[in-house]
Amino acid sequence: MFSEKDKKQIRQRGSELHTVLTQIENFKKGFPYLPIREAASVDKGIIRLTPENLAKRIALYDEKVAGGIKPLKFVPASGAASRMFKALFEGLEAFTTTSEEEVISKNKDVKQYLEGLDKFAFAKDLKAAIEADGAELNATNKVEYLLSDKGLDYGSKPKGLLKFHSYETGARTPFEEHLAEGAKYACDSSETVKIHFTVSPEHQEGFEALLNEVKEKYEEELGVTFDITFSQQKPATDTIAVDLANEPFRNPDGSLLFRPAGHGALIENLNDLNADIIFIKNIDNVVPDRLKQATVDYKKALAGVLLKHQQKLFIYQKELNEKHPVALQSGFLAEVANFLENTLNIKPESNQYYTEKDELYHYLKEKVNRPLRVCGMVRNEGEPGGGPFWAMNQDGTVSLQVVESSQIDPGSVQQQSIAKNATHFNPVDLVCAVKNYKGEKYDLRKYTDPETGFISQKSKDGKELKAQELPGLWNGAMSNWNTLFVEVPVETFNPVKTVNDLLREQHL
């Protein structure tokens, strides 16, 4: 299947032949659906914090930060903004053959954009670009100069560098909003705020330029020091593409085609970071300062929930790792088993692990020695995305998992019924602990479920191909983490999926 030249190309990418062969096998056999048992709900897998508990968890986090723990904020920011403007691109194409009036009457998104144009944070820049070119302020130019390099070039820029929000002192990009937000909960005892952005190679220079432009201003404004780092998705995580016969897809020059493997590949980037607490949040889920407090409170509270349970886990890790099974009392093992089942929600489908003390010891030791994450969950109001479920794991346990709709069998009436009854969805609001009781980092690559990838059909150079994504960052890539779900208010979830989302009240 592979020539020596192919093998050399694979090695040069930092990948390994057996990994590529496994990917080809995945194309042939497909990925299995993830069996879900039921949707997680409040008091059945999802914790709802009372006002009193919210305050306690915030206080615990603040106390631990004052005591020296090091937080970090991780922001996936590599996606291009082109999908935000899908309707505007369609409208721009229609303008070439149809009158502006007709296009506007048929394309409600273009109509909404034009009617609300003065409210956008980029409106002044757009008008200036059109006028500087001596062009008319007509509908066509208001769309074209936004999207193309004739003007703002927003159609090819990343979301993080677009102007989202207006302030009296100027406009802010999502990148800047993450700086302002991070200063409020990801600041250590030395007033240093560490934030790591994953960016695409072609956009890193733009992010760095913006950082250099605004860093000093925000440090002075917020009274902190920013430690901002960037990384790119590693080429070694790209997956091979195949044709419809599952043979390696080749470029015109005969070389193998590799494609980025989705956000699940970012587990490698996350694995390279060193922090006690890592907050994860998408680049486009930001709000202006006037609405940030709910987000700040719940970010700290999620961290407080994590720290509360981590304290118990560390005690169990130390005992199970440092004592011989014979020295451990049955009562202690029963306590750990109860914690796993009733707090961390890891439930064996049978008592197979509990028949012998030695078996129970090894089972418990494996389960407590894993990374820990707390995932915020929002009540389902029709937004797309994955959700919280009780799912069946390959080792015979049932546990809490973030499950994407593509992982649920579309041909199963029972599975689809469970999915439709979900009360909450995943807004990508995570707090992670990636070290054990000794302060040693886990190798996060060991806690993924490689069986939760995804295959899609694409095309290149007019030829059909199949592409493969690695397990998603917050589902398959964290499948074998200890997981807790906490309900967070919907006002903490304000993503921008289309340009007109910026006309919502929470973004103005």
ZAMARNU-274494 format. One record per residue (C-alpha): z, y, x; residue in one letter. Coordinates in steps of 0.02 Angstrom, whole numbers, padded with zeros to 5 digits, always signed. Layout:
// residues N
ZYXA
...
END
This chain:
// residues 508
+00000+00000+00000M
+00044+00121+00140F
-00051+00146+00302S
+00032+00195+00465E
-00027+00373+00430K
+00062+00368+00261D
+00222+00304+00341K
+00216+00444+00468K
+00198+00572+00327Q
+00349+00495+00239I
+00454+00503+00397R
+00403+00683+00432Q
+00467+00732+00260R
+00638+00663+00305G
+00622+00522+00179S
+00624+00334+00203E
+00496+00203+00159L
+00616+00098+00056H
+00660+00252-00049T
+00477+00285-00087V
+00448+00101-00130L
+00597+00108-00249T
+00521+00260-00333Q
+00357+00167-00359I
+00453+00022-00436E
+00536+00146-00553N
+00364+00201-00613F
+00317+00020-00648K
+00474-00032-00741K
+00528+00136-00810G
+00705+00198-00828F
+00822+00118-00955P
+00896+00224-01094Y
+01080+00261-01082L
+01176+00174-01223P
+01290+00297-01311I
+01437+00235-01414R
+01480+00396-01507E
+01475+00584-01487A
+01627+00662-01405A
+01721+00781-01519S
+01879+00886-01518V
+02030+00774-01487D
+01913+00628-01459K
+01852+00667-01285G
+01848+00856-01296I
+02005+00958-01261I
+02033+01114-01366R
+02150+01237-01280L
+02279+01328-01385T
+02309+01511-01337P
+02469+01455-01252E
+02383+01319-01151N
+02240+01437-01108L
+02366+01558-01032A
+02455+01416-00938K
+02295+01349-00862R
+02239+01524-00808I
+02410+01552-00729A
+02402+01386-00637L
+02232+01428-00564Y
+02288+01602-00510D
+02444+01526-00431E
+02343+01398-00333K
+02221+01531-00272V
+02366+01638-00214A
+02431+01482-00125G
+02273+01465-00026G
+02145+01354-00114I
+01965+01406-00080K
+01848+01426-00229P
+01659+01438-00222L
+01527+01475-00352K
+01365+01372-00353F
+01215+01445-00443V
+01051+01349-00462P
+00924+01492-00453A
+00761+01414-00394S
+00669+01415-00560G
+00524+01536-00587A
+00531+01651-00738A
+00356+01608-00796S
+00419+01506-00945R
+00512+01660-01007M
+00344+01742-01036F
+00243+01598-01111K
+00208+01694-01273A
+00163+01853-01178L
+00040+01758-01067F
-00040+01689-01225E
-00048+01863-01298G
-00124+01935-01139L
-00261+01804-01143E
-00294+01841-01327A
-00310+02028-01290F
-00469+01990-01191T
-00562+01928-01345T
-00468+02000-01494T
-00410+02172-01547S
-00233+02223-01502E
-00189+02244-01686E
-00243+02067-01729E
-00153+01989-01581V
+00007+02082-01623I
-00004+02030-01806S
-00025+01846-01759K
+00095+01832-01612N
+00270+01876-01672K
+00341+01865-01496D
+00219+01993-01429V
+00257+02103-01579K
+00445+02090-01549Q
+00424+02127-01364Y
+00319+02283-01394L
+00431+02349-01533E
+00587+02325-01426G
+00511+02378-01261L
+00617+02535-01237D
+00775+02429-01247K
+00733+02319-01098F
+00818+02356-00932A
+00648+02354-00846F
+00565+02475-00969A
+00570+02628-00855K
+00500+02529-00708D
+00359+02462-00816L
+00311+02633-00884K
+00314+02706-00708A
+00201+02566-00642A
+00073+02595-00780I
+00073+02783-00757E
+00064+02770-00567A
-00098+02673-00589D
-00167+02805-00706G
-00182+02674-00844A
-00155+02695-01031E
+00012+02650-01111L
-00072+02530-01232N
-00014+02358-01287A
-00123+02264-01164T
-00058+02360-01014N
+00123+02347-01073K
+00104+02159-01062V
-00012+02146-00912E
+00085+02264-00799Y
+00245+02170-00837L
+00172+02001-00791L
+00046+02033-00652S
+00052+02102-00477D
-00035+02258-00544K
+00140+02306-00599G
+00310+02220-00596L
+00242+02043-00566D
+00380+01967-00673Y
+00267+01821-00717G
+00285+01749-00542S
+00459+01806-00493K
+00619+01702-00513P
+00737+01742-00656K
+00872+01796-00535G
+00771+01947-00478L
+00721+02017-00649L
+00813+02165-00722K
+00918+02099-00867F
+01049+02229-00911H
+01059+02418-00917S
+01207+02520-00855Y
+01233+02706-00837E
+01217+02684-00649T
+01056+02582-00662G
+00998+02407-00706A
+01064+02239-00647R
+00978+02075-00611T
+01060+01906-00648P
+01090+01891-00461F
+01195+02049-00466E
+01284+01995-00625E
+01338+01835-00537H
+01410+01940-00396L
+01508+02046-00520A
+01564+01893-00618E
+01609+01791-00465G
+01722+01930-00402A
+01831+01904-00556K
+01867+01717-00537Y
+01791+01648-00375A
+01890+01762-00259C
+02013+01685-00135D
+02179+01755-00075S
+02091+01857+00061S
+01982+01942-00071E
+01828+01847-00011T
+01702+01789-00141V
+01594+01642-00090K
+01436+01613-00193I
+01296+01493-00150H
+01124+01510-00229F
+00991+01375-00222T
+00822+01461-00216V
+00640+01412-00191S
+00564+01445-00019P
+00443+01578-00080E
+00583+01679-00160H
+00724+01672-00033Q
+00664+01828+00056E
+00670+01925-00108G
+00849+01869-00142F
+00903+01913+00034E
+00822+02084+00021A
+00913+02121-00142L
+01078+02061-00067L
+01057+02178+00081N
+01019+02320-00038E
+01169+02299-00154V
+01304+02204-00058K
+01397+02354+00011E
+01392+02444-00156K
+01469+02298-00252Y
+01598+02262-00117E
+01659+02442-00128E
+01652+02443-00318E
+01743+02277-00341L
+01860+02281-00192G
+01802+02115-00120V
+01702+02045+00025T
+01552+01938-00022F
+01505+01782+00076D
+01335+01741+00001I
+01232+01593+00060T
+01067+01517+00009F
+00986+01347+00020S
+00825+01267-00036Q
+00793+01101-00118Q
+00768+00978+00025K
+00590+00911+00048P
+00666+00739+00080A
+00722+00735-00103T
+00544+00757-00168D
+00477+00604-00258T
+00308+00523-00238I
+00178+00545-00376A
+00071+00401-00438V
-00088+00385-00539D
-00090+00304-00711L
-00106+00132-00629A
+00055+00165-00531N
-00037+00178-00366E
+00011+00321-00248P
-00078+00481-00299F
-00175+00558-00156R
-00229+00734-00117N
-00413+00771-00079P
-00375+00748+00107D
-00304+00575+00074G
-00123+00621+00101S
+00014+00566-00019L
+00071+00688-00153L
+00257+00722-00165F
+00335+00832-00299R
+00504+00919-00318P
+00622+00800-00407A
+00709+00919-00528G
+00883+00995-00520H
+00961+00825-00488G
+00902+00843-00308A
+01028+00986-00290L
+01168+00859-00272I
+01115+00860-00088E
+01141+01048-00079N
+01308+01035-00168L
+01359+00897-00049N
+01336+01014+00099D
+01463+01142+00037L
+01646+01149+00084N
+01767+01216-00047A
+01920+01159-00145D
+01852+01214-00313I
+01667+01235-00353I
+01609+01327-00510F
+01433+01287-00570I
+01335+01399-00686K
+01149+01431-00715N
+01068+01592-00653I
+01015+01655-00826D
+01183+01632-00915N
+01256+01804-00884V
+01317+01952-00989V
+01354+02135-00955P
+01528+02185-00895D
+01589+02230-01069R
+01575+02047-01122L
+01630+01958-00962K
+01815+01934-01001Q
+01794+01778-01110A
+01690+01697-00974T
+01817+01742-00839V
+01964+01677-00942D
+01882+01511-00980Y
+01815+01486-00804K
+01993+01504-00739K
+02060+01394-00879A
+01935+01255-00840L
+01990+01264-00659A
+02172+01258-00716G
+02138+01101-00818V
+02055+01023-00666L
+02200+01068-00551L
+02330+01002-00673K
+02249+00830-00680H
+02202+00831-00496Q
+02387+00842-00452Q
+02417+00677-00542K
+02261+00598-00467L
+02317+00644-00291F
+02484+00554-00319I
+02393+00399-00380Y
+02266+00406-00238Q
+02403+00414-00107K
+02499+00267-00180E
+02347+00157-00207L
+02267+00200-00040N
+02420+00187+00071E
+02519+00043-00004K
+02479-00142-00008H
+02451-00208-00185P
+02606-00318-00169V
+02714-00163-00142A
+02655-00080-00302L
+02758-00108-00459Q
+02671-00169-00616S
+02744-00021-00708G
+02656+00099-00589F
+02490+00010-00610L
+02512+00017-00799A
+02545+00205-00785E
+02384+00232-00687V
+02286+00125-00810A
+02355+00227-00954N
+02306+00389-00866F
+02129+00326-00841L
+02109+00269-01020E
+02198+00407-01115N
+02175+00559-01003T
+02016+00529-00903L
+01940+00430-01048N
+01880+00282-00945I
+01893+00129-01056K
+01847-00050-01011P
+01755-00134-01154E
+01871-00283-01130S
+02028-00325-01031N
+01926-00411-00895Q
+01998-00296-00760Y
+02178-00328-00808Y
+02193-00517-00797T
+02260-00517-00619E
+02365-00388-00528K
+02247-00387-00379D
+02095-00357-00490E
+02184-00217-00581L
+02234-00137-00415Y
+02054-00134-00350H
+01987-00069-00515Y
+02114+00072-00523L
+02091+00117-00340K
+01904+00134-00362E
+01919+00243-00518K
+02047+00367-00451V
+01955+00392-00287N
+01810+00491-00358R
+01760+00674-00373P
+01830+00762-00526L
+01741+00883-00642R
+01788+00980-00797V
+01640+01026-00908C
+01646+01164-01037G
+01567+01115-01203M
+01506+01234-01338V
+01498+01198-01524R
+01322+01146-01571N
+01227+01289-01652E
+01053+01220-01630G
+01026+01261-01446E
+00922+01133-01348P
+01001+01033-01208G
+01112+00885-01171G
+01279+00849-01249G
+01447+00761-01227P
+01450+00577-01272F
+01547+00418-01245W
+01421+00314-01148A
+01411+00138-01080M
+01414+00126-00890N
+01337-00009-00782Q
+01508-00075-00730D
+01556-00118-00909G
+01663+00036-00942T
+01638+00170-01073V
+01669+00349-01016S
+01626+00529-01052L
+01451+00577-00996Q
+01336+00726-01015V
+01181+00647-01092V
+01009+00727-01110E
+00906+00691-01264S
+00774+00607-01155S
+00905+00477-01104Q
+00933+00420-01284I
+00821+00283-01355D
+00701+00370-01477P
+00660+00203-01558G
+00840+00164-01605S
+00894+00229-01775V
+01075+00197-01730Q
+01066+00290-01563Q
+00973+00437-01640Q
+01101+00445-01781S
+01242+00460-01654I
+01146+00597-01563A
+01117+00696-01723K
+01303+00692-01763N
+01351+00778-01600A
+01463+00927-01631T
+01446+01005-01457H
+01316+01031-01321F
+01315+01059-01134N
+01300+01242-01081P
+01309+01198-00894V
+01484+01266-00867D
+01567+01155-00738L
+01714+01161-00619V
+01715+01028-00484C
+01838+00958-00357A
+01751+00867-00216V
+01896+00821-00101K
+02027+00684-00101N
+02216+00698-00079Y
+02194+00714+00110K
+02073+00859+00092G
+01927+00748+00144E
+01760+00781+00060K
+01680+00646-00045Y
+01500+00600-00008D
+01432+00652-00177L
+01274+00550-00154R
+01378+00392-00180K
+01428+00438-00358Y
+01257+00453-00440T
+01173+00335-00562D
+00996+00305-00495P
+00950+00222-00661E
+00952+00388-00754T
+00792+00466-00687G
+00648+00532-00791F
+00459+00504-00787I
+00333+00631-00851S
+00144+00646-00855Q
+00061+00790-00762K
-00109+00831-00689S
-00174+00895-00522K
-00352+00940-00473D
-00408+00881-00644G
-00332+00708-00621K
-00189+00634-00723E
-00032+00582-00630L
+00145+00526-00662K
+00293+00620-00588A
+00473+00564-00567Q
+00631+00668-00575E
+00795+00615-00498L
+00949+00598-00610P
+00996+00772-00673G
+01131+00867-00580L
+01260+00865-00721W
+01214+00697-00798N
+01149+00557-00687G
+01191+00642-00522A
+01374+00655-00576M
+01378+00497-00680S
+01514+00413-00577N
+01631+00562-00568W
+01795+00573-00662N
+01755+00687-00808T
+01848+00796-00932L
+01770+00898-01072F
+01847+01062-01134V
+01786+01164-01282E
+01733+01340-01231V
+01686+01481-01351P
+01503+01511-01390V
+01516+01688-01323E
+01525+01614-01148T
+01349+01544-01169F
+01212+01675-01167N
+01058+01603-01080P
+00893+01694-01071V
+00753+01571-01108K
+00624+01697-01169T
+00603+01882-01129V
+00650+01927-01308N
+00821+01847-01284D
+00859+02005-01187L
+00849+02098-01353L
+01000+02002-01418R
+01155+02109-01443E
+01249+02022-01301Q
+01116+02075-01174H
+01096+02257-01226L
END
